[in-house]
Amino acid sequence: FYMVDHITEEDKSFILVSIKKGPHTPYYYVHEGTKIAYIRKGNESVEASFHELNGLILRGNNQTFDEIPTFTPLSQMSFTLLGATYAQRNPGEIFDEDKDLIAFGLKTVDGKITNAGALLCDQGVLRQSRVICTRWKGITKGSLDLDAMDDKEYTGSLISLLENAVQFVQNNSKKKWVIKGLERIEEEDYPTSALREAIVNALIHREYQMKGAEVHVDMYDDRLTVSSPGGMYNGWKIQDLDLNHIQSERRNPVIADVFGRLHFMDRRGSGIQRILGAYRELEAKPEFYSGVDSFVVTLPNISYKSVVHRQHMEEKYSKKTLQQLQVVLDEMTLGEKYTTTELMRSIPLSQSRIRQLLNILVALKRVNKIGGNRYRYYSRVE
């Protein structure tokens, strides 16, 4: 697993030892009574922490945390939610607890519940399996007592953690109606597909051996962040990679397989692409960051600019003017052309005032001006 070379540089001789990555981790540095395992973090080697050392031992044994048996007896666990969700998302199929717990990797053949089973049971017996959600005021994190508009802590099955976290975001989001083509479509602050994918990824790829660490969902006026314990499984930094060509490597393959069976995720490992795809036609784009012990996904609030625009309008124009602008817009049908004389017939305002309001709407790009001074028409833009 290693090679020794002699090199010369600036009239000095060196011995260069190259150590290849081996499959039987961890590898220890032994010297003067010490035995230390090191891992690479960025451009340096540092001593492995307790949970990192456990991860290296599991890799060396070709195991993952989620497949290891626990000591919690089956009699203290139930899988009602898992069974109901499986039946709902797989019409015509029935969850057979005796057979499927073993087939899914949630129970060993000798009847012991695995860590994956402990995470997916109704009770959610692993304490570190929690999601903490907070809706903050403004665009920065502050005091929980003074600056949090809403906060919840969720425990239980990974399935309930997913649904509760998504529901928290939706409850704290605003909805708007937009016209696309001939359809009136409801839009939320965050595309549902991107939101669910970000939370799913956090639950299945997080490091569960880091006790005292949870998944955090933090909402601000302009964005939402989903933070999970543990960096990328292979040690890379996602911000240094091409997001279109990232190899899928799962820290918890048993959990990922169950989520695949429940159709919560694509088994091909295309989660990042699905998040990016949800914002493909939008100006703001998601951001991804991974550190040594954390992974963060940031989703922009697609309604934030319109909110800021509305606040600017309220500061620039009087309440009366804003109301009159809305009256003019309400009288104009998409696809139709209007003159100021035609609008006067249905709006009880002078022709000069209507012309002023139309000029404001043209500047705001809510109305198009067509023609010259003699034959001028206006049409609504959506």
JOHU-V343629 format. One record per pair of residues at least 12 apart in sequence whose C-alpha atoms are under 10 Angstrom apart, sorted by the first residue. I is the first residue (numbers start at 1). J is the second residue. Records with the same first field share a line. If there is no record, write none. Layout:
# JOHU-V343629
I->J ; J
This chain:
# JOHU-V343629
1->18 ; 19 ; 20 ; 21 ; 22
2->17 ; 18 ; 19 ; 20 ; 21 ; 22
3->16 ; 17 ; 18 ; 19 ; 20
4->16 ; 17 ; 18 ; 19
5->17 ; 18
22->60
23->56 ; 59 ; 60 ; 61 ; 62
24->56 ; 57 ; 58 ; 59 ; 60 ; 61 ; 62
25->37 ; 53 ; 54 ; 55 ; 56 ; 57 ; 58 ; 59 ; 60 ; 61 ; 62
26->38 ; 39 ; 48 ; 52 ; 53 ; 54 ; 55 ; 56 ; 57 ; 58 ; 59 ; 60 ; 61
27->39 ; 53 ; 56 ; 57 ; 60
36->48 ; 53
37->49 ; 52 ; 53 ; 56
38->52 ; 53
39->52 ; 53 ; 56 ; 235
40->235 ; 236 ; 292
41->235 ; 236 ; 237 ; 291 ; 292
42->235 ; 236 ; 237 ; 291 ; 292
50->209 ; 210
51->207 ; 208 ; 209 ; 210 ; 211 ; 230
52->207 ; 209 ; 210 ; 230 ; 293
54->209
55->207 ; 209 ; 233 ; 251
63->252
64->115 ; 250 ; 251 ; 252 ; 253 ; 254
65->114 ; 115 ; 116 ; 207 ; 208 ; 209 ; 251 ; 252 ; 253 ; 254
66->105 ; 106 ; 114 ; 115 ; 116 ; 117 ; 118 ; 119 ; 204 ; 208 ; 209 ; 251 ; 252 ; 253 ; 254 ; 255 ; 256
67->105 ; 106 ; 107 ; 108 ; 113 ; 114 ; 115 ; 116 ; 117 ; 252 ; 253 ; 254 ; 255
68->105 ; 106 ; 107 ; 108 ; 112 ; 113 ; 114 ; 115 ; 116 ; 117
69->105 ; 106 ; 107 ; 108 ; 111 ; 112 ; 113 ; 114 ; 115 ; 116 ; 117 ; 118
70->107 ; 108 ; 112 ; 113 ; 114 ; 115 ; 116 ; 117 ; 118
71->112 ; 113 ; 114 ; 115
72->112 ; 113 ; 114 ; 115 ; 118 ; 125
73->111 ; 112 ; 113
74->107 ; 111 ; 112 ; 113 ; 117 ; 118 ; 121
76->121 ; 123 ; 125
77->113 ; 117 ; 118 ; 120 ; 121 ; 122 ; 123 ; 124 ; 125
78->97 ; 117 ; 118 ; 120 ; 121 ; 122 ; 123 ; 124
79->95 ; 97 ; 101 ; 117 ; 118 ; 120 ; 121 ; 122 ; 123 ; 157
80->95 ; 97 ; 121 ; 122
81->120 ; 121 ; 122 ; 157 ; 159 ; 160
82->95 ; 97 ; 120 ; 121 ; 122 ; 157 ; 158 ; 159 ; 160 ; 258 ; 262
83->95 ; 96 ; 97 ; 100 ; 101
85->159 ; 262
86->258 ; 259 ; 261 ; 262 ; 263
87->262
88->262
89->261 ; 262 ; 263 ; 264
90->261 ; 262 ; 263
98->111
101->113 ; 114 ; 117
102->114 ; 117
104->116 ; 117 ; 254 ; 255 ; 257 ; 258 ; 261
105->117 ; 253 ; 254 ; 255 ; 257 ; 258
106->118 ; 119 ; 120 ; 121 ; 254 ; 255 ; 258
114->254
115->208 ; 252 ; 254 ; 255
116->158 ; 204 ; 252 ; 253 ; 254 ; 255 ; 256 ; 258
117->157 ; 254 ; 255
118->156 ; 157 ; 158
119->156 ; 157 ; 158 ; 159 ; 203 ; 208 ; 255
120->156 ; 157 ; 158 ; 159 ; 160 ; 161 ; 255 ; 258
121->156 ; 157 ; 158 ; 159
122->155 ; 156 ; 157 ; 158 ; 159 ; 160
123->155 ; 156 ; 157 ; 158
124->155 ; 156 ; 157 ; 158 ; 159 ; 160 ; 161
125->155 ; 156 ; 157
126->155 ; 156 ; 157 ; 208 ; 211
127->155 ; 156 ; 208 ; 211 ; 212 ; 213 ; 214
128->155 ; 207 ; 208 ; 209 ; 210 ; 211 ; 212 ; 213 ; 214 ; 215
129->154 ; 155 ; 156 ; 157 ; 158 ; 161 ; 203 ; 206 ; 208 ; 211 ; 212 ; 213 ; 214 ; 215
130->153 ; 154 ; 155 ; 156 ; 157 ; 158 ; 161 ; 203 ; 212 ; 213 ; 214 ; 215 ; 216
131->152 ; 153 ; 154 ; 155 ; 156 ; 158 ; 161 ; 162 ; 164 ; 165 ; 199 ; 202 ; 203 ; 213 ; 214 ; 215 ; 216 ; 217 ; 226 ; 227 ; 228
132->151 ; 152 ; 153 ; 154 ; 155 ; 161 ; 165 ; 214 ; 215 ; 216 ; 217 ; 218 ; 226 ; 227
133->150 ; 151 ; 152 ; 153 ; 154 ; 164 ; 165 ; 166 ; 168 ; 169 ; 215 ; 216 ; 217 ; 218 ; 219 ; 226
134->147 ; 148 ; 149 ; 150 ; 151 ; 152 ; 153 ; 168 ; 169 ; 172 ; 216 ; 217 ; 218 ; 219 ; 220 ; 224
135->147 ; 148 ; 149 ; 150 ; 151 ; 152 ; 168 ; 169 ; 172 ; 173 ; 217 ; 218 ; 219 ; 220 ; 221 ; 224
136->148 ; 149 ; 150 ; 151 ; 218 ; 219 ; 220 ; 221 ; 224
137->149 ; 150 ; 219 ; 220 ; 221
138->219 ; 220 ; 221 ; 222
139->219 ; 220 ; 221 ; 222 ; 223 ; 224
140->218 ; 219 ; 220 ; 221 ; 222
141->218 ; 219 ; 220
148->218 ; 219 ; 220
149->172 ; 219
150->168 ; 171 ; 172 ; 219
151->168 ; 217 ; 218 ; 219
152->164 ; 165 ; 168 ; 217
153->165 ; 214 ; 216
158->200 ; 203 ; 204 ; 255 ; 259
159->200 ; 203 ; 259 ; 262 ; 264
161->199 ; 200 ; 203 ; 215
162->196 ; 197 ; 199 ; 200 ; 202 ; 203 ; 264
163->196 ; 199 ; 200
165->195 ; 196 ; 199 ; 215 ; 216 ; 217
166->192 ; 195 ; 196 ; 198 ; 199 ; 200 ; 217
168->217 ; 219
169->189 ; 190 ; 192 ; 195 ; 217 ; 218 ; 219 ; 224
170->188 ; 189 ; 190 ; 192 ; 195
172->189 ; 219
173->188 ; 189 ; 190 ; 219 ; 221 ; 301 ; 303
174->187 ; 188 ; 189 ; 190 ; 303
175->187 ; 188 ; 189 ; 190 ; 303
176->188 ; 189 ; 303
178->382
179->334 ; 382
180->382
181->382
182->334
187->302 ; 303
188->301 ; 302 ; 303
189->221 ; 222 ; 223 ; 224 ; 299 ; 300 ; 301 ; 302 ; 303 ; 304
190->223 ; 224 ; 278 ; 279 ; 299 ; 300 ; 301 ; 302 ; 303
191->275 ; 278 ; 279 ; 299 ; 300 ; 301 ; 302
192->275 ; 278
193->271 ; 274 ; 275 ; 277 ; 278
194->271 ; 272 ; 273 ; 274 ; 275 ; 276 ; 277 ; 278 ; 279 ; 286 ; 299
195->224 ; 225 ; 226 ; 275 ; 278 ; 297 ; 298 ; 299
196->264 ; 265 ; 271 ; 275
197->264 ; 265 ; 266 ; 270 ; 271 ; 272 ; 273 ; 274 ; 275
198->217 ; 225 ; 226 ; 227 ; 271 ; 272 ; 274 ; 275 ; 296 ; 297 ; 298 ; 299
199->215 ; 216 ; 217 ; 225 ; 226 ; 227 ; 228 ; 297
200->256 ; 259 ; 264 ; 265 ; 271
201->226 ; 228 ; 250 ; 256 ; 264 ; 265 ; 269 ; 271 ; 272 ; 295 ; 297
202->214 ; 215 ; 216 ; 217 ; 226 ; 227 ; 228 ; 229 ; 230 ; 295 ; 296 ; 297
203->215 ; 228 ; 229 ; 252 ; 255 ; 256 ; 259
204->228 ; 250 ; 251 ; 252 ; 253 ; 254 ; 255 ; 256 ; 257 ; 258 ; 259 ; 265
205->228 ; 229 ; 230 ; 231 ; 232 ; 233 ; 249 ; 250 ; 251 ; 252 ; 253 ; 255 ; 256 ; 295
206->227 ; 228 ; 229 ; 230 ; 231 ; 232 ; 233 ; 250 ; 251 ; 252 ; 293 ; 294 ; 295
207->228 ; 229 ; 230 ; 231 ; 232 ; 233 ; 251 ; 252 ; 293 ; 294
208->228 ; 229 ; 230 ; 251 ; 252
209->229 ; 230
210->229 ; 230 ; 293
211->229
212->229
213->228 ; 229 ; 230 ; 293 ; 294
214->227 ; 228 ; 229
215->227 ; 228 ; 229 ; 294 ; 295 ; 296
216->228 ; 229 ; 296
217->296 ; 297 ; 298
218->298
219->298 ; 299 ; 301
220->300 ; 301 ; 304
221->300 ; 301 ; 303 ; 304 ; 307 ; 308
222->299 ; 300 ; 301 ; 302 ; 303 ; 304 ; 305 ; 307 ; 308
223->286 ; 298 ; 299 ; 300 ; 301 ; 302 ; 303 ; 304
224->286 ; 297 ; 298 ; 299 ; 300 ; 301
225->286 ; 287 ; 288 ; 296 ; 297 ; 298 ; 299 ; 300
226->288 ; 295 ; 296 ; 297 ; 298 ; 299
227->289 ; 290 ; 294 ; 295 ; 296 ; 297 ; 298
228->290 ; 293 ; 294 ; 295 ; 296 ; 297
229->290 ; 291 ; 292 ; 293 ; 294 ; 295 ; 296
230->251 ; 290 ; 291 ; 292 ; 293 ; 294 ; 295 ; 296
231->289 ; 290 ; 291 ; 292 ; 293 ; 294 ; 295 ; 296
232->249 ; 250 ; 251 ; 289 ; 290 ; 291 ; 292 ; 293 ; 294 ; 295
233->248 ; 249 ; 250 ; 251 ; 252 ; 292
234->247 ; 248 ; 249 ; 250 ; 251
235->290 ; 291 ; 292 ; 293
236->290 ; 291 ; 292
237->288 ; 289 ; 290 ; 291 ; 292 ; 295
238->287 ; 288 ; 289 ; 290 ; 291 ; 295 ; 296
239->287 ; 288 ; 289 ; 290 ; 291
240->288 ; 289 ; 290
243->272 ; 273 ; 276 ; 288
244->270 ; 272 ; 273 ; 276
245->273
246->269 ; 270 ; 272 ; 273
247->269 ; 270
248->267 ; 268 ; 269 ; 270 ; 271 ; 272
249->269
250->269
256->269
272->286 ; 288 ; 297
275->287 ; 297 ; 299
276->299
279->299 ; 300 ; 302
282->300 ; 302
283->300 ; 302
284->299 ; 300 ; 301 ; 302 ; 305
285->298 ; 299 ; 300 ; 301 ; 302
286->298 ; 299 ; 300 ; 301
287->299 ; 300
313->364
321->357
322->357
324->347 ; 349 ; 353 ; 354 ; 357
325->354 ; 356 ; 357 ; 358 ; 360 ; 361
326->357 ; 361
327->346 ; 347 ; 357
328->343 ; 344 ; 346 ; 347 ; 354 ; 357 ; 358 ; 361 ; 380
329->357 ; 358 ; 361 ; 366 ; 367 ; 379 ; 380 ; 381
330->380
331->343 ; 346 ; 347 ; 380
332->367 ; 378 ; 379 ; 380 ; 381
333->379 ; 380 ; 381
334->379 ; 380 ; 381 ; 382
335->379 ; 380 ; 381
336->377 ; 378 ; 379 ; 380
337->368 ; 369 ; 370 ; 376 ; 377 ; 378 ; 379 ; 380
338->369 ; 370 ; 376 ; 377 ; 378 ; 379 ; 380
339->351 ; 354 ; 355 ; 369 ; 370 ; 375 ; 376 ; 377 ; 378 ; 379
340->352 ; 353 ; 354 ; 355 ; 358 ; 376 ; 377 ; 378
341->354 ; 355
342->377
343->355 ; 378
358->378 ; 379
359->378
361->380 ; 381
362->378 ; 379 ; 380 ; 381
365->380 ; 381 ; 382
366->379 ; 380 ; 381 ; 382
367->379 ; 380 ; 381 ; 382
368->380 ; 381
